[in-house]
Protein backbone atom coordinates (compact mmCIF):
# COMPACT_ATOMS: atom_id res chain seq x y z
CA UNK A 1 0.00 0.00 0.00
CA UNK A 2 1.31 3.42 -0.92
CA UNK A 3 1.83 6.08 1.71
CA UNK A 4 -0.58 9.04 1.18
CA UNK A 5 2.36 11.38 1.77
CA UNK A 6 3.97 10.03 -1.40
CA UNK A 7 2.09 12.73 -3.31
CA UNK A 8 4.78 15.10 -2.01
CA UNK A 9 7.28 13.07 -4.04
CA UNK A 10 5.43 13.94 -7.25
CA UNK A 11 7.09 17.07 -8.69
CA UNK A 12 4.44 17.50 -11.40
CA UNK A 13 1.62 17.55 -8.86
CA UNK A 14 3.59 19.80 -6.52
CA UNK A 15 4.35 22.36 -9.21
CA UNK A 16 0.70 22.33 -10.30
CA UNK A 17 -0.58 22.89 -6.75
CA UNK A 18 2.01 25.57 -6.02
CA UNK A 19 1.20 27.42 -9.26
CA UNK A 20 -2.53 27.20 -8.55
CA UNK A 21 -2.08 28.39 -4.95
CA UNK A 22 0.17 31.28 -5.95
CA UNK A 23 -2.27 32.35 -8.68
CA UNK A 24 -5.14 32.40 -6.18
CA UNK A 25 -2.97 34.29 -3.67
CA UNK A 26 -1.74 36.87 -6.19
CA UNK A 27 -5.34 37.83 -7.00
CA UNK A 28 -5.77 39.57 -3.65
CA UNK A 29 -2.93 42.15 -3.85
CA UNK A 30 -3.48 42.68 -7.58
CA UNK A 31 -7.16 43.40 -6.96
CA UNK A 32 -6.19 45.74 -4.11
CA UNK A 33 -3.90 47.70 -6.45
CA UNK A 34 -6.81 48.01 -8.89
CA UNK A 35 -9.63 48.86 -6.46
CA UNK A 36 -7.90 49.91 -3.21
CA UNK A 37 -10.06 47.32 -1.37
CA UNK A 38 -9.00 43.98 0.11
CA UNK A 39 -11.16 41.12 -1.17
CA UNK A 40 -10.21 37.90 0.65
CA UNK A 41 -13.00 35.98 -1.10
CA UNK A 42 -10.73 35.91 -4.16
CA UNK A 43 -8.77 33.10 -2.47
CA UNK A 44 -11.58 30.70 -3.33
CA UNK A 45 -13.21 32.33 -6.34
CA UNK A 46 -12.84 31.98 -10.10
CA UNK A 47 -11.85 34.74 -12.50
CA UNK A 48 -9.35 37.52 -12.02
CA UNK A 49 -5.65 37.98 -12.60
CA UNK A 50 -3.81 35.64 -12.93
CA UNK A 51 -5.86 32.69 -14.10
CA UNK A 52 -5.37 29.84 -11.65
CA UNK A 53 -6.84 27.42 -14.22
CA UNK A 54 -4.17 28.44 -16.73
CA UNK A 55 -1.43 28.31 -14.08
CA UNK A 56 -2.46 24.82 -12.93
CA UNK A 57 -2.75 23.31 -16.40
CA UNK A 58 0.39 24.96 -17.75
CA UNK A 59 2.36 23.71 -14.73
CA UNK A 60 1.07 20.15 -15.24
CA UNK A 61 1.85 20.23 -18.94
CA UNK A 62 5.34 21.70 -18.48
CA UNK A 63 6.02 19.27 -15.62
CA UNK A 64 5.01 16.27 -17.71
CA UNK A 65 7.25 17.50 -20.50
CA UNK A 66 10.23 17.98 -18.19
CA UNK A 67 9.87 14.80 -16.14
CA UNK A 68 8.32 12.34 -18.60
CA UNK A 69 9.31 13.81 -21.97
CA UNK A 70 8.03 16.29 -24.51
CA UNK A 71 7.79 13.52 -27.11
CA UNK A 72 5.36 11.31 -25.16
CA UNK A 73 1.65 10.70 -25.65
CA UNK A 74 1.13 11.84 -22.04
CA UNK A 75 2.55 15.28 -22.89
CA UNK A 76 0.30 15.45 -25.97
CA UNK A 77 -2.72 14.66 -23.79
CA UNK A 78 -1.70 17.33 -21.27
CA UNK A 79 -1.38 19.92 -24.07
CA UNK A 80 -4.82 19.00 -25.42
CA UNK A 81 -6.49 19.23 -22.00
CA UNK A 82 -4.68 22.51 -21.27
CA UNK A 83 -5.94 23.96 -24.53
CA UNK A 84 -9.51 22.99 -23.66
CA UNK A 85 -9.32 24.39 -20.12
CA UNK A 86 -7.71 27.68 -21.17
CA UNK A 87 -10.08 28.08 -24.12
CA UNK A 88 -13.02 27.47 -21.79
CA UNK A 89 -11.68 29.98 -19.23
CA UNK A 90 -11.18 32.73 -21.81
CA UNK A 91 -14.05 31.88 -24.12
CA UNK A 92 -17.17 30.23 -22.80
CA UNK A 93 -16.85 31.20 -19.13
CA UNK A 94 -15.84 34.76 -20.05
CA UNK A 95 -18.91 35.11 -22.29
CA UNK A 96 -21.14 33.73 -19.52
CA UNK A 97 -19.76 36.43 -17.22
CA UNK A 98 -20.48 39.13 -19.82
CA UNK A 99 -24.03 37.79 -20.21
CA UNK A 100 -24.49 37.84 -16.43
CA UNK A 101 -23.36 41.47 -16.37
CA UNK A 102 -25.88 42.48 -19.03
CA UNK A 103 -28.70 40.48 -17.42
CA UNK A 104 -27.99 42.13 -14.05
CA UNK A 105 -28.24 45.59 -15.66
CA UNK A 106 -31.43 44.59 -17.46
CA UNK A 107 -33.04 43.26 -14.29
CA UNK A 108 -32.04 46.41 -12.44
CA UNK A 109 -33.59 48.64 -15.09
CA UNK A 110 -36.74 46.62 -15.69
CA UNK A 111 -37.59 45.78 -12.13
CA UNK A 112 -36.60 48.97 -10.29
CA UNK A 113 -38.53 49.10 -7.10
CA UNK A 114 -40.13 45.68 -7.61
CA UNK A 115 -37.30 43.15 -7.86
CA UNK A 116 -38.24 39.52 -8.34
CA UNK A 117 -34.94 38.57 -6.77
CA UNK A 118 -32.29 40.79 -5.27
CA UNK A 119 -29.58 38.22 -5.93
CA UNK A 120 -27.32 39.21 -8.81
CA UNK A 121 -25.75 36.75 -11.18
CA UNK A 122 -22.03 36.13 -10.78
CA UNK A 123 -20.28 38.30 -13.35
CA UNK A 124 -16.64 37.26 -12.96
CA UNK A 125 -16.64 33.73 -14.30
CA UNK A 126 -13.91 33.67 -16.90
CA UNK A 127 -10.66 35.35 -17.81
CA UNK A 128 -9.42 37.90 -20.26
CA UNK A 129 -6.64 36.68 -22.55
CA UNK A 130 -4.15 38.69 -20.46
CA UNK A 131 -5.28 36.93 -17.27
CA UNK A 132 -4.87 33.55 -18.99
CA UNK A 133 -1.38 34.48 -20.20
CA UNK A 134 -0.51 35.63 -16.68
CA UNK A 135 -1.53 32.23 -15.34
CA UNK A 136 0.37 30.42 -18.06
CA UNK A 137 3.57 32.37 -17.32
CA UNK A 138 3.17 31.70 -13.60
CA UNK A 139 2.71 27.98 -14.27
CA UNK A 140 5.81 27.85 -16.45
CA UNK A 141 7.96 29.76 -13.94
CA UNK A 142 6.90 27.68 -10.93
CA UNK A 143 7.43 24.38 -12.75
CA UNK A 144 10.79 25.44 -14.16
CA UNK A 145 12.01 26.56 -10.72
CA UNK A 146 10.82 23.34 -9.06
CA UNK A 147 12.46 21.30 -11.82
CA UNK A 148 15.78 23.12 -11.30
CA UNK A 149 15.62 22.45 -7.55
CA UNK A 150 14.28 18.88 -7.86
CA UNK A 151 16.85 17.46 -10.25
Order of alpha helices (4+ residues) and beta strands (2+ residues): alpha-alpha-alpha-alpha-alpha
